[in-house]
């Protein structure tokens, strides 16, 4: 008796709905993602057992790092930088601090991950090629904490002026302090004191999460 041959048919699956879903997901993530800028200043934060998370948006981050001389050795002083996650806040803050900038200079400021040079050097800094600005920040940068004579107590340093300008650009902005573990304490304390002078006593401390050790 001959074998009965079963007719085979090709299975066809319509992948159009799957392609539509993948396109929608890709578009969603592209529009909602925040691109991380390369920070020229690396901050190694100390460990902590606190699990309080810093908000992802609307944050003024104050970075404090140890100053180093030409030989790469610590000088015993600290350098202060800042960063804003919103480009509109960055532009408004810059315009409050420095006038007469060109659109090219403003775009250069907004493209940097962090900022922090004396106001008198801002224009020349922004006109440097993009590849030279990170080196300038680490060697000749840093927001001055020194008191400006003739100014009122609440706004008497360039650091305070930058914080105040960021607050005016976004009244709901949160402040986070990120200090390198090897930064001299006196610089960190000076930053904290100036924030307190401005009634900015509520801010986040950015640290590395370290598992709490058992005392036993």
N, CA and C atoms as an extended XYZ file, in Angstrom:
648
Properties=species:S:1:pos:R:3:atomname:S:1:resname:S:1:resid:I:1 pbc="F F F"
N         0.850       -1.194        0.000 N   UNK     1
C         0.000        0.000        0.000 CA  UNK     1
C         0.890        1.250        0.000 C   UNK     1
N         0.625        2.205       -0.906 N   UNK     2
C         1.452        3.411       -1.012 CA  UNK     2
C         1.214        4.365        0.153 C   UNK     2
N         2.272        5.121        0.484 N   UNK     3
C         2.165        6.112        1.551 CA  UNK     3
C         1.378        7.328        1.085 C   UNK     3
N         0.608        7.852        2.034 N   UNK     4
C        -0.178        9.043        1.732 CA  UNK     4
C         0.703       10.285        1.962 C   UNK     4
N         0.894       11.045        0.950 N   UNK     5
C         1.712       12.244        1.058 CA  UNK     5
C         0.882       13.417        1.590 C   UNK     5
N         1.407       14.006        2.643 N   UNK     6
C         0.725       15.164        3.248 CA  UNK     6
C         1.242       16.430        2.585 C   UNK     6
N         0.342       17.192        2.096 N   UNK     7
C         0.702       18.419        1.416 CA  UNK     7
C         1.203       19.455        2.424 C   UNK     7
N         2.419       19.936        2.180 N   UNK     8
C         2.998       20.938        3.062 CA  UNK     8
C         2.744       22.338        2.517 C   UNK     8
N         2.433       23.218        3.428 N   UNK     9
C         2.179       24.608        3.032 CA  UNK     9
C         3.094       25.534        3.827 C   UNK     9
N         3.574       26.581        3.205 N   UNK    10
C         4.441       27.544        3.874 CA  UNK    10
C         3.656       28.378        4.875 C   UNK    10
N         4.289       28.608        6.016 N   UNK    11
C         3.663       29.438        7.057 CA  UNK    11
C         4.158       30.871        6.876 C   UNK    11
N         3.250       31.785        6.768 N   UNK    12
C         3.601       33.189        6.569 CA  UNK    12
C         3.074       34.014        7.734 C   UNK    12
N         3.976       34.753        8.358 N   UNK    13
C         3.611       35.596        9.502 CA  UNK    13
C         3.782       37.054        9.092 C   UNK    13
N         2.746       37.801        9.294 N   UNK    14
C         2.783       39.218        8.957 CA  UNK    14
C         3.556       39.971       10.051 C   UNK    14
N         4.732       40.501        9.693 N   UNK    15
C         5.582       41.205       10.662 CA  UNK    15
C         5.343       42.710       10.684 C   UNK    15
N         4.365       43.162        9.918 N   UNK    16
C         4.123       44.610        9.863 CA  UNK    16
C         3.772       45.201       11.223 C   UNK    16
N         2.877       44.574       12.012 N   UNK    17
C         2.582       45.142       13.340 CA  UNK    17
C         3.816       45.198       14.238 C   UNK    17
N         4.665       44.162       14.161 N   UNK    18
C         5.875       44.155       14.980 CA  UNK    18
C         6.811       45.299       14.584 C   UNK    18
N         6.940       45.544       13.302 N   UNK    19
C         7.792       46.633       12.825 CA  UNK    19
C         7.257       47.983       13.290 C   UNK    19
N         5.937       48.122       13.264 N   UNK    20
C         5.330       49.371       13.730 CA  UNK    20
C         5.614       49.606       15.213 C   UNK    20
N         5.510       48.543       16.011 N   UNK    21
C         5.751       48.661       17.443 CA  UNK    21
C         7.213       49.024       17.715 C   UNK    21
N         8.131       48.370       17.008 N   UNK    22
C         9.554       48.654       17.201 CA  UNK    22
C         9.893       50.096       16.805 C   UNK    22
N         9.279       50.571       15.732 N   UNK    23
C         9.525       51.955       15.300 CA  UNK    23
C         9.018       52.945       16.335 C   UNK    23
N         7.835       52.674       16.885 N   UNK    24
C         7.273       53.554       17.909 CA  UNK    24
C         8.134       53.567       19.171 C   UNK    24
N         8.608       52.383       19.591 N   UNK    25
C         9.458       52.311       20.783 CA  UNK    25
C        10.779       53.038       20.563 C   UNK    25
N        11.385       52.854       19.396 N   UNK    26
C        12.647       53.515       19.090 CA  UNK    26
C        12.475       55.033       19.082 C   UNK    26
N        11.387       55.506       18.468 N   UNK    27
C        11.118       56.939       18.432 CA  UNK    27
C        10.897       57.490       19.835 C   UNK    27
N        10.167       56.730       20.665 N   UNK    28
C         9.897       57.166       22.040 CA  UNK    28
C        11.187       57.340       22.830 C   UNK    28
N        12.084       56.340       22.769 N   UNK    29
C        13.318       56.406       23.542 CA  UNK    29
C        14.256       57.491       23.016 C   UNK    29
N        14.248       57.741       21.713 N   UNK    30
C        15.092       58.788       21.155 CA  UNK    30
C        14.640       60.173       21.607 C   UNK    30
N        13.323       60.359       21.698 N   UNK    31
C        12.791       61.673       22.062 CA  UNK    31
C        12.846       61.940       23.556 C   UNK    31
N        12.821       60.892       24.364 N   UNK    32
C        12.771       61.083       25.815 CA  UNK    32
C        14.121       60.896       26.493 C   UNK    32
N        15.114       60.402       25.769 N   UNK    33
C        16.421       60.165       26.377 CA  UNK    33
C        17.209       61.468       26.490 C   UNK    33
N        18.038       61.531       27.514 N   UNK    34
C        18.937       62.656       27.712 CA  UNK    34
C        20.358       62.196       27.425 C   UNK    34
N        20.998       62.827       26.463 N   UNK    35
C        22.342       62.430       26.096 CA  UNK    35
C        23.330       62.935       27.148 C   UNK    35
N        24.179       62.042       27.612 N   UNK    36
C        25.165       62.382       28.639 CA  UNK    36
C        26.385       63.009       27.977 C   UNK    36
N        26.747       64.201       28.441 N   UNK    37
C        27.922       64.877       27.913 CA  UNK    37
C        29.171       64.386       28.640 C   UNK    37
N        30.260       64.390       27.936 N   UNK    38
C        31.522       63.973       28.519 CA  UNK    38
C        32.034       65.056       29.456 C   UNK    38
N        32.186       64.732       30.745 N   UNK    39
C        32.643       65.701       31.727 CA  UNK    39
C        34.161       65.734       31.743 C   UNK    39
N        34.760       66.903       31.502 N   UNK    40
C        36.221       66.992       31.511 CA  UNK    40
C        36.826       66.843       32.899 C   UNK    40
N        36.019       67.088       33.932 N   UNK    41
C        36.497       66.992       35.309 CA  UNK    41
C        35.888       65.750       35.952 C   UNK    41
N        36.739       64.848       36.384 N   UNK    42
C        36.260       63.609       36.998 CA  UNK    42
C        36.220       63.777       38.505 C   UNK    42
N        35.073       63.453       39.100 N   UNK    43
C        34.894       63.594       40.541 CA  UNK    43
C        34.659       62.216       41.140 C   UNK    43
N        35.568       61.781       42.018 N   UNK    44
C        35.441       60.504       42.716 CA  UNK    44
C        34.797       60.770       44.069 C   UNK    44
N        33.508       60.523       44.150 N   UNK    45
C        32.757       60.857       45.354 CA  UNK    45
C        33.032       59.858       46.471 C   UNK    45
N        32.922       60.291       47.733 N   UNK    46
C        33.117       59.374       48.862 CA  UNK    46
C        31.941       58.432       49.007 C   UNK    46
N        32.133       57.376       49.794 N   UNK    47
C        31.068       56.400       50.008 CA  UNK    47
C        30.065       56.865       51.043 C   UNK    47
N        28.851       56.334       50.953 N   UNK    48
C        27.788       56.693       51.888 CA  UNK    48
C        26.772       55.568       51.924 C   UNK    48
N        26.030       55.474       53.025 N   UNK    49
C        24.989       54.461       53.145 CA  UNK    49
C        23.612       55.034       52.833 C   UNK    49
N        23.540       56.317       52.518 N   UNK    50
C        22.263       56.951       52.205 CA  UNK    50
C        21.764       56.502       50.831 C   UNK    50
N        20.467       56.240       50.726 N   UNK    51
C        19.865       55.795       49.474 CA  UNK    51
C        18.922       56.842       48.890 C   UNK    51
N        19.018       58.086       49.349 N   UNK    52
C        18.191       59.161       48.810 CA  UNK    52
C        18.673       59.487       47.408 C   UNK    52
N        17.778       59.452       46.445 N   UNK    53
C        18.151       59.665       45.054 CA  UNK    53
C        18.031       61.139       44.674 C   UNK    53
N        18.977       61.592       43.883 N   UNK    54
C        18.949       62.957       43.368 CA  UNK    54
C        17.985       63.011       42.190 C   UNK    54
N        17.138       64.034       42.087 N   UNK    55
C        16.227       64.142       40.936 CA  UNK    55
C        16.995       64.117       39.622 C   UNK    55
N        16.359       63.598       38.582 N   UNK    56
C        17.007       63.488       37.287 CA  UNK    56
C        16.950       64.779       36.483 C   UNK    56
N        15.977       65.628       36.770 N   UNK    57
C        15.795       66.860       35.996 CA  UNK    57
C        15.731       68.066       36.925 C   UNK    57
N        16.067       69.245       36.345 N   UNK    58
C        15.976       70.486       37.102 CA  UNK    58
C        16.955       70.557       38.260 C   UNK    58
N        18.213       70.181       38.018 N   UNK    59
C        19.214       70.133       39.088 CA  UNK    59
C        20.417       70.999       38.714 C   UNK    59
N        20.837       71.835       39.645 N   UNK    60
C        22.100       72.557       39.532 CA  UNK    60
C        23.122       71.768       40.342 C   UNK    60
N        24.088       71.169       39.655 N   UNK    61
C        25.104       70.361       40.325 CA  UNK    61
C        26.363       71.188       40.531 C   UNK    61
N        26.808       71.254       41.768 N   UNK    62
C        28.036       71.967       42.116 CA  UNK    62
C        29.134       70.924       42.318 C   UNK    62
N        30.171       70.991       41.505 N   UNK    63
C        31.268       70.037       41.580 CA  UNK    63
C        32.482       70.702       42.230 C   UNK    63
N        33.062       70.024       43.206 N   UNK    64
C        34.237       70.535       43.897 CA  UNK    64
C        35.349       69.499       43.759 C   UNK    64
N        36.478       69.902       43.178 N   UNK    65
C        37.592       68.988       42.943 CA  UNK    65
C        38.878       69.573       43.500 C   UNK    65
N        39.864       68.743       43.800 N   UNK    66
C        41.146       69.276       44.290 CA  UNK    66
C        41.929       69.955       43.175 C   UNK    66
N        42.517       71.090       43.482 N   UNK    67
C        43.351       71.800       42.518 CA  UNK    67
C        44.720       71.125       42.442 C   UNK    67
N        45.276       71.064       41.229 N   UNK    68
C        46.594       70.455       41.028 CA  UNK    68
C        47.497       71.432       40.279 C   UNK    68
N        48.790       71.370       40.582 N   UNK    69
C        49.750       72.238       39.907 CA  UNK    69
C        50.160       71.647       38.565 C   UNK    69
N        51.120       72.281       37.904 N   UNK    70
C        51.551       71.820       36.585 CA  UNK    70
C        52.126       70.415       36.616 C   UNK    70
N        52.659       70.016       37.773 N   UNK    71
C        53.231       68.673       37.908 CA  UNK    71
C        52.191       67.626       38.276 C   UNK    71
N        50.944       68.053       38.436 N   UNK    72
C        49.876       67.109       38.781 CA  UNK    72
C        49.755       66.827       40.254 C   UNK    72
N        50.411       67.631       41.094 N   UNK    73
C        50.351       67.433       42.536 CA  UNK    73
C        49.309       68.356       43.159 C   UNK    73
N        48.570       67.864       44.174 N   UNK    74
C        47.559       68.708       44.837 CA  UNK    74
C        48.183       69.938       45.477 C   UNK    74
N        47.506       71.065       45.369 N   UNK    75
C        47.998       72.314       45.944 CA  UNK    75
C        47.424       72.586       47.330 C   UNK    75
N        46.459       71.787       47.738 N   UNK    76
C        45.801       72.029       49.012 CA  UNK    76
C        44.574       72.914       48.898 C   UNK    76
N        44.243       73.321       47.678 N   UNK    77
C        43.049       74.121       47.428 CA  UNK    77
C        42.059       73.313       46.585 C   UNK    77
N        40.870       73.851       46.433 N   UNK    78
C        39.847       73.178       45.638 CA  UNK    78
C        39.327       74.068       44.527 C   UNK    78
N        38.788       73.454       43.484 N   UNK    79
C        38.192       74.171       42.360 CA  UNK    79
C        36.702       73.860       42.307 C   UNK    79
N        35.910       74.866       41.937 N   UNK    80
C        34.453       74.728       41.911 CA  UNK    80
C        33.949       74.882       40.483 C   UNK    80
N        33.107       73.944       40.074 N   UNK    81
C        32.461       73.993       38.768 CA  UNK    81
C        30.964       73.782       38.979 C   UNK    81
N        30.186       73.986       37.929 N   UNK    82
C        28.741       73.777       37.985 CA  UNK    82
C        28.259       73.130       36.705 C   UNK    82
N        27.090       72.527       36.775 N   UNK    83
C        26.451       71.972       35.581 CA  UNK    83
C        24.937       72.062       35.743 C   UNK    83
N        24.265       72.240       34.614 N   UNK    84
C        22.805       72.293       34.571 CA  UNK    84
C        22.339       71.294       33.513 C   UNK    84
N        21.281       70.559       33.811 N   UNK    85
C        20.824       69.528       32.873 CA  UNK    85
C        19.896       70.079       31.801 C   UNK    85
N        19.422       71.313       31.975 N   UNK    86
C        18.492       71.899       31.010 CA  UNK    86
C        19.197       72.990       30.219 C   UNK    86
N        19.194       72.858       28.890 N   UNK    87
C        19.914       73.814       28.042 CA  UNK    87
C        19.302       75.208       28.100 C   UNK    87
N        17.983       75.300       28.250 N   UNK    88
C        17.344       76.617       28.360 CA  UNK    88
C        17.753       77.317       29.652 C   UNK    88
N        17.839       76.544       30.742 N   UNK    89
C        18.297       77.127       32.006 CA  UNK    89
C        19.742       77.589       31.895 C   UNK    89
N        20.556       76.828       31.152 N   UNK    90
C        21.955       77.208       30.964 CA  UNK    90
C        22.059       78.541       30.226 C   UNK    90
N        21.262       78.682       29.170 N   UNK    91
C        21.307       79.921       28.385 CA  UNK    91
C        20.833       81.112       29.204 C   UNK    91
N        19.726       80.949       29.922 N   UNK    92
C        19.206       82.051       30.728 CA  UNK    92
C        20.160       82.421       31.859 C   UNK    92
N        20.787       81.414       32.447 N   UNK    93
C        21.763       81.678       33.507 CA  UNK    93
C        22.962       82.442       32.967 C   UNK    93
N        23.451       82.019       31.805 N   UNK    94
C        24.598       82.693       31.193 CA  UNK    94
C        24.272       84.138       30.853 C   UNK    94
N        23.106       84.376       30.279 N   UNK    95
C        22.722       85.734       29.894 CA  UNK    95
C        22.584       86.649       31.110 C   UNK    95
N        22.235       86.072       32.265 N   UNK    96
C        22.142       86.878       33.486 CA  UNK    96
C        23.516       87.260       34.016 C   UNK    96
N        24.510       86.439       33.692 N   UNK    97
C        25.856       86.659       34.223 CA  UNK    97
C        26.753       87.448       33.283 C   UNK    97
N        26.655       87.155       31.986 N   UNK    98
C        27.558       87.759       31.005 CA  UNK    98
C        26.732       88.337       29.864 C   UNK    98
N        26.900       89.596       29.565 N   UNK    99
C        26.174       90.228       28.470 CA  UNK    99
C        27.019       90.355       27.220 C   UNK    99
N        26.353       90.604       26.087 N   UNK   100
C        27.046       90.863       24.834 CA  UNK   100
C        27.652       89.646       24.168 C   UNK   100
N        27.156       88.449       24.484 N   UNK   101
C        27.684       87.233       23.859 CA  UNK   101
C        27.003       86.984       22.524 C   UNK   101
N        27.723       86.418       21.597 N   UNK   102
C        27.170       86.072       20.290 CA  UNK   102
C        26.435       84.740       20.373 C   UNK   102
N        25.533       84.453       19.416 N   UNK   103
C        24.856       83.144       19.402 CA  UNK   103
C        25.836       81.972       19.381 C   UNK   103
N        26.970       82.129       18.696 N   UNK   104
C        27.971       81.063       18.641 CA  UNK   104
C        28.565       80.812       20.023 C   UNK   104
N        28.826       81.881       20.756 N   UNK   105
C        29.395       81.736       22.096 CA  UNK   105
C        28.387       81.108       23.049 C   UNK   105
N        27.117       81.467       22.903 N   UNK   106
C        26.077       80.874       23.752 CA  UNK   106
C        25.940       79.384       23.468 C   UNK   106
N        25.982       79.000       22.201 N   UNK   107
C        25.891       77.579       21.846 CA  UNK   107
C        27.097       76.812       22.366 C   UNK   107
N        28.266       77.444       22.354 N   UNK   108
C        29.463       76.800       22.896 CA  UNK   108
C        29.299       76.541       24.387 C   UNK   108
N        28.712       77.495       25.101 N   UNK   109
C        28.466       77.329       26.536 CA  UNK   109
C        27.481       76.196       26.795 C   UNK   109
N        26.422       76.133       26.011 N   UNK   110
C        25.392       75.112       26.198 CA  UNK   110
C        25.886       73.716       25.841 C   UNK   110
N        26.900       73.635       24.986 N   UNK   111
C        27.397       72.323       24.566 CA  UNK   111
C        28.320       71.684       25.596 C   UNK   111
N        28.827       72.463       26.542 N   UNK   112
C        29.730       71.928       27.555 CA  UNK   112
C        28.952       71.195       28.642 C   UNK   112
N        29.560       70.124       29.154 N   UNK   113
C        28.916       69.364       30.225 CA  UNK   113
C        28.935       70.130       31.537 C   UNK   113
N        30.021       70.866       31.798 N   UNK   114
C        30.132       71.672       33.009 CA  UNK   114
C        30.673       73.043       32.626 C   UNK   114
N        30.533       73.996       33.527 N   UNK   115
C        31.093       75.319       33.298 CA  UNK   115
C        31.737       75.798       34.589 C   UNK   115
N        32.694       76.709       34.440 N   UNK   116
C        33.365       77.201       35.632 CA  UNK   116
C        34.650       77.932       35.332 C   UNK   116
N        34.536       79.148       34.850 N   UNK   117
C        35.696       80.020       34.680 CA  UNK   117
C        35.322       81.394       35.244 C   UNK   117
N        36.298       82.189       35.651 N   UNK   118
C        35.974       83.545       36.104 CA  UNK   118
C        35.220       84.312       35.019 C   UNK   118
N        34.296       85.152       35.432 N   UNK   119
C        33.461       85.880       34.484 CA  UNK   119
C        34.297       86.700       33.508 C   UNK   119
N        35.392       87.283       33.983 N   UNK   120
C        36.228       88.112       33.116 CA  UNK   120
C        36.875       87.309       31.982 C   UNK   120
N        36.989       85.984       32.162 N   UNK   121
C        37.604       85.126       31.147 CA  UNK   121
C        36.583       84.353       30.320 C   UNK   121
N        35.292       84.546       30.594 N   UNK   122
C        34.266       83.734       29.956 CA  UNK   122
C        34.257       83.881       28.430 C   UNK   122
N        34.319       85.103       27.946 N   UNK   123
C        34.233       85.328       26.505 CA  UNK   123
C        35.421       84.703       25.764 C   UNK   123
N        36.622       84.896       26.285 N   UNK   124
C        37.797       84.303       25.641 CA  UNK   124
C        37.761       82.789       25.735 C   UNK   124
N        37.228       82.261       26.836 N   UNK   125
C        37.101       80.802       26.991 CA  UNK   125
C        36.160       80.219       25.953 C   UNK   125
N        35.015       80.871       25.739 N   UNK   126
C        34.022       80.349       24.798 CA  UNK   126
C        34.492       80.437       23.354 C   UNK   126
N        35.473       81.272       23.072 N   UNK   127
C        36.001       81.386       21.720 CA  UNK   127
C        37.145       80.411       21.447 C   UNK   127
N        37.518       79.624       22.454 N   UNK   128
C        38.522       78.588       22.234 CA  UNK   128
C        37.915       77.443       21.421 C   UNK   128
N        38.719       76.720       20.653 N   UNK   129
C        38.213       75.511       19.983 CA  UNK   129
C        37.672       74.526       21.013 C   UNK   129
N        36.637       73.785       20.641 N   UNK   130
C        35.982       72.877       21.589 CA  UNK   130
C        36.961       71.884       22.203 C   UNK   130
N        37.990       71.496       21.454 N   UNK   131
C        38.952       70.534       21.978 CA  UNK   131
C        39.880       71.110       23.030 C   UNK   131
N        40.003       72.435       23.099 N   UNK   132
C        40.893       73.072       24.064 CA  UNK   132
C        40.177       73.509       25.346 C   UNK   132
N        38.865       73.601       25.303 N   UNK   133
C        38.135       74.087       26.473 CA  UNK   133
C        38.235       73.155       27.687 C   UNK   133
N        38.155       71.821       27.517 N   UNK   134
C        38.302       70.957       28.703 CA  UNK   134
C        39.642       71.124       29.404 C   UNK   134
N        40.723       71.260       28.645 N   UNK   135
C        42.038       71.449       29.253 CA  UNK   135
C        42.111       72.786       29.987 C   UNK   135
N        41.490       73.820       29.407 N   UNK   136
C        41.471       75.132       30.055 CA  UNK   136
C        40.728       75.056       31.391 C   UNK   136
N        39.608       74.323       31.417 N   UNK   137
C        38.821       74.198       32.643 CA  UNK   137
C        39.643       73.598       33.775 C   UNK   137
N        40.364       72.528       33.467 N   UNK   138
C        41.100       71.819       34.517 CA  UNK   138
C        42.340       72.573       34.976 C   UNK   138
N        42.920       73.410       34.114 N   UNK   139
C        44.157       74.110       34.469 CA  UNK   139
C        43.920       75.539       34.938 C   UNK   139
N        43.051       76.273       34.258 N   UNK   140
C        42.853       77.691       34.560 CA  UNK   140
C        41.410       78.018       34.938 C   UNK   140
N        40.584       76.994       35.116 N   UNK   141
C        39.180       77.228       35.420 CA  UNK   141
C        38.901       77.263       36.913 C   UNK   141
N        37.620       77.196       37.233 N   UNK   142
C        37.183       77.259       38.612 CA  UNK   142
C        36.426       78.543       38.887 C   UNK   142
N        35.233       78.420       39.466 N   UNK   143
C        34.434       79.594       39.812 CA  UNK   143
C        34.975       80.200       41.099 C   UNK   143
N        35.346       81.477       41.083 N   UNK   144
C        35.929       82.094       42.286 CA  UNK   144
C        34.950       82.118       43.462 C   UNK   144
N        35.483       81.786       44.637 N   UNK   145
C        34.712       81.865       45.877 CA  UNK   145
C        35.056       83.112       46.676 C   UNK   145
N        36.036       83.858       46.189 N   UNK   146
C        36.493       85.043       46.915 CA  UNK   146
C        35.401       86.103       46.970 C   UNK   146
N        35.393       86.843       48.053 N   UNK   147
C        34.424       87.910       48.247 CA  UNK   147
C        34.737       89.089       47.331 C   UNK   147
N        33.694       89.609       46.699 N   UNK   148
C        33.827       90.802       45.865 CA  UNK   148
C        33.509       92.017       46.719 C   UNK   148
N        34.445       92.918       46.845 N   UNK   149
C        34.247       94.089       47.698 CA  UNK   149
C        33.142       94.980       47.144 C   UNK   149
N        32.371       95.558       48.044 N   UNK   150
C        31.332       96.488       47.640 CA  UNK   150
C        30.005       95.834       47.329 C   UNK   150
N        29.959       94.493       47.417 N   UNK   151
C        28.703       93.792       47.140 CA  UNK   151
C        28.006       93.453       48.451 C   UNK   151
N        26.708       93.190       48.365 N   UNK   152
C        25.983       92.822       49.569 CA  UNK   152
C        26.331       91.397       49.985 C   UNK   152
N        26.028       91.037       51.200 N   UNK   153
C        26.431       89.756       51.783 CA  UNK   153
C        25.831       88.567       51.050 C   UNK   153
N        24.633       88.718       50.518 N   UNK   154
C        23.957       87.577       49.885 CA  UNK   154
C        24.409       87.344       48.452 C   UNK   154
N        25.234       88.234       47.913 N   UNK   155
C        25.621       88.084       46.508 CA  UNK   155
C        27.040       88.616       46.290 C   UNK   155
N        27.955       88.249       47.215 N   UNK   156
C        29.263       88.890       47.220 CA  UNK   156
C        30.391       88.014       46.673 C   UNK   156
N        30.091       87.033       45.875 N   UNK   157
C        31.116       86.242       45.199 CA  UNK   157
C        30.545       85.760       43.870 C   UNK   157
N        31.419       85.414       42.955 N   UNK   158
C        30.941       84.921       41.652 CA  UNK   158
C        30.175       83.605       41.823 C   UNK   158
N        30.586       82.797       42.792 N   UNK   159
C        29.857       81.556       43.059 CA  UNK   159
C        28.404       81.844       43.424 C   UNK   159
N        28.209       82.800       44.333 N   UNK   160
C        26.848       83.148       44.730 CA  UNK   160
C        26.067       83.740       43.557 C   UNK   160
N        26.737       84.509       42.727 N   UNK   161
C        26.065       85.105       41.575 CA  UNK   161
C        25.586       84.033       40.603 C   UNK   161
N        26.394       82.997       40.393 N   UNK   162
C        25.977       81.908       39.508 CA  UNK   162
C        24.788       81.148       40.081 C   UNK   162
N        24.831       80.862       41.380 N   UNK   163
C        23.709       80.161       42.022 CA  UNK   163
C        22.440       80.993       41.939 C   UNK   163
N        22.573       82.291       42.200 N   UNK   164
C        21.420       83.184       42.142 CA  UNK   164
C        20.864       83.277       40.722 C   UNK   164
N        21.754       83.312       39.718 N   UNK   165
C        21.297       83.367       38.323 CA  UNK   165
C        20.588       82.088       37.926 C   UNK   165
N        21.077       80.954       38.394 N   UNK   166
C        20.411       79.673       38.104 CA  UNK   166
C        19.043       79.611       38.776 C   UNK   166
N        18.951       80.159       39.979 N   UNK   167
C        17.665       80.191       40.690 CA  UNK   167
C        16.676       81.097       39.970 C   UNK   167
N        17.136       82.216       39.413 N   UNK   168
C        16.255       83.100       38.660 CA  UNK   168
C        15.810       82.454       37.351 C   UNK   168
N        16.686       81.657       36.740 N   UNK   169
C        16.326       80.976       35.499 CA  UNK   169
C        15.289       79.888       35.744 C   UNK   169
N        15.343       79.263       36.916 N   UNK   170
C        14.393       78.204       37.261 CA  UNK   170
C        14.205       78.228       38.770 C   UNK   170
N        13.090       78.799       39.194 N   UNK   171
C        12.841       78.971       40.625 CA  UNK   171
C        12.680       77.645       41.348 C   UNK   171
N        12.333       76.589       40.612 N   UNK   172
C        12.125       75.271       41.223 CA  UNK   172
C        13.368       74.388       41.145 C   UNK   172
N        14.487       74.969       40.788 N   UNK   173
C        15.695       74.170       40.603 CA  UNK   173
C        16.154       73.577       41.928 C   UNK   173
N        16.676       72.347       41.869 N   UNK   174
C        17.244       71.676       43.031 CA  UNK   174
C        18.771       71.797       42.958 C   UNK   174
N        19.403       71.836       44.098 N   UNK   175
C        20.854       71.970       44.172 CA  UNK   175
C        21.453       70.676       44.695 C   UNK   175
N        22.511       70.211       44.034 N   UNK   176
C        23.219       69.010       44.467 CA  UNK   176
C        24.709       69.327       44.557 C   UNK   176
N        25.338       68.879       45.608 N   UNK   177
C        26.768       69.115       45.838 CA  UNK   177
C        27.514       67.803       45.620 C   UNK   177
N        28.469       67.841       44.703 N   UNK   178
C        29.254       66.650       44.360 CA  UNK   178
C        30.719       66.981       44.552 C   UNK   178
N        31.313       66.475       45.626 N   UNK   179
C        32.695       66.793       45.958 CA  UNK   179
C        33.566       65.556       45.847 C   UNK   179
N        34.762       65.737       45.310 N   UNK   180
C        35.722       64.653       45.222 CA  UNK   180
C        36.157       64.247       46.631 C   UNK   180
N        36.408       62.951       46.820 N   UNK   181
C        36.777       62.456       48.148 CA  UNK   181
C        38.083       63.058       48.651 C   UNK   181
N        38.955       63.497       47.731 N   UNK   182
C        40.245       64.058       48.128 CA  UNK   182
C        40.259       65.584       48.139 C   UNK   182
N        39.106       66.211       47.946 N   UNK   183
C        39.041       67.676       47.968 CA  UNK   183
C        39.293       68.199       49.380 C   UNK   183
N        40.102       69.229       49.534 N   UNK   184
C        40.316       69.811       50.875 CA  UNK   184
C        38.991       70.230       51.500 C   UNK   184
N        38.822       69.880       52.763 N   UNK   185
C        37.548       70.150       53.436 CA  UNK   185
C        37.239       71.635       53.503 C   UNK   185
N        38.271       72.461       53.606 N   UNK   186
C        38.035       73.895       53.746 CA  UNK   186
C        37.305       74.472       52.530 C   UNK   186
N        37.566       73.912       51.339 N   UNK   187
C        36.874       74.394       50.144 CA  UNK   187
C        35.416       73.960       50.168 C   UNK   187
N        35.176       72.693       50.540 N   UNK   188
C        33.796       72.199       50.636 CA  UNK   188
C        33.031       72.995       51.681 C   UNK   188
N        33.665       73.277       52.814 N   UNK   189
C        33.014       74.054       53.869 CA  UNK   189
C        32.697       75.463       53.398 C   UNK   189
N        33.598       76.051       52.620 N   UNK   190
C        33.365       77.398       52.103 CA  UNK   190
C        32.160       77.422       51.167 C   UNK   190
N        32.034       76.393       50.332 N   UNK   191
C        30.870       76.286       49.450 CA  UNK   191
C        29.595       76.175       50.267 C   UNK   191
N        29.612       75.327       51.290 N   UNK   192
C        28.435       75.150       52.143 CA  UNK   192
C        28.072       76.443       52.863 C   UNK   192
N        29.087       77.163       53.343 N   UNK   193
C        28.825       78.415       54.061 CA  UNK   193
C        28.181       79.452       53.137 C   UNK   193
N        28.656       79.508       51.899 N   UNK   194
C        28.091       80.489       50.978 CA  UNK   194
C        26.663       80.106       50.575 C   UNK   194
N        26.393       78.818       50.465 N   UNK   195
C        25.012       78.392       50.206 CA  UNK   195
C        24.113       78.759       51.382 C   UNK   195
N        24.627       78.597       52.591 N   UNK   196
C        23.850       78.952       53.772 CA  UNK   196
C        23.592       80.452       53.828 C   UNK   196
N        24.579       81.257       53.422 N   UNK   197
C        24.386       82.706       53.393 CA  UNK   197
C        23.234       83.097       52.471 C   UNK   197
N        22.996       82.281       51.432 N   UNK   198
C        21.934       82.564       50.463 CA  UNK   198
C        20.617       81.896       50.841 C   UNK   198
N        20.565       81.307       52.043 N   UNK   199
C        19.380       80.563       52.495 CA  UNK   199
C        19.118       79.343       51.628 C   UNK   199
N        20.182       78.810       51.029 N   UNK   200
C        20.080       77.574       50.253 CA  UNK   200
C        20.579       76.425       51.124 C   UNK   200
N        19.809       76.134       52.166 N   UNK   201
C        20.248       75.130       53.139 CA  UNK   201
C        19.782       73.714       52.791 C   UNK   201
N        18.907       73.593       51.791 N   UNK   202
C        18.413       72.272       51.397 CA  UNK   202
C        19.041       71.888       50.065 C   UNK   202
N        19.947       70.943       50.107 N   UNK   203
C        20.576       70.475       48.879 CA  UNK   203
C        20.979       69.004       49.061 C   UNK   203
N        21.209       68.352       47.942 N   UNK   204
C        21.568       66.941       47.941 CA  UNK   204
C        23.090       66.799       47.979 C   UNK   204
N        23.553       65.743       48.639 N   UNK   205
C        24.967       65.387       48.616 CA  UNK   205
C        25.111       64.123       47.763 C   UNK   205
N        25.869       64.224       46.690 N   UNK   206
C        26.054       63.083       45.790 CA  UNK   206
C        27.235       62.250       46.285 C   UNK   206
N        26.963       60.982       46.587 N   UNK   207
C        27.996       60.066       47.071 CA  UNK   207
C        27.841       58.721       46.377 C   UNK   207
N        28.825       57.856       46.600 N   UNK   208
C        28.705       56.482       46.123 CA  UNK   208
C        28.009       55.663       47.190 C   UNK   208
N        27.106       54.790       46.740 N   UNK   209
C        26.388       53.941       47.686 CA  UNK   209
C        27.316       52.831       48.163 C   UNK   209
N        27.570       52.801       49.476 N   UNK   210
C        28.444       51.786       50.054 CA  UNK   210
C        27.660       50.986       51.071 C   UNK   210
N        27.764       49.673       50.982 N   UNK   211
C        27.025       48.805       51.890 CA  UNK   211
C        27.496       49.017       53.315 C   UNK   211
N        26.536       49.164       54.231 N   UNK   212
C        26.873       49.412       55.610 CA  UNK   212
C        27.482       48.147       56.223 C   UNK   212
N        28.656       48.303       56.850 N   UNK   213
C        29.349       47.174       57.410 CA  UNK   213
C        28.762       46.777       58.748 C   UNK   213
N        28.775       45.475       58.998 N   UNK   214
C        28.254       44.967       60.269 CA  UNK   214
C        29.260       45.266       61.373 C   UNK   214
N        28.798       45.770       62.499 N   UNK   215
C        29.694       46.104       63.615 CA  UNK   215
C        30.217       44.870       64.323 C   UNK   215
N        29.576       43.732       64.118 N   UNK   216
C        29.991       42.521       64.818 CA  UNK   216
C        31.330       42.011       64.284 C   UNK   216
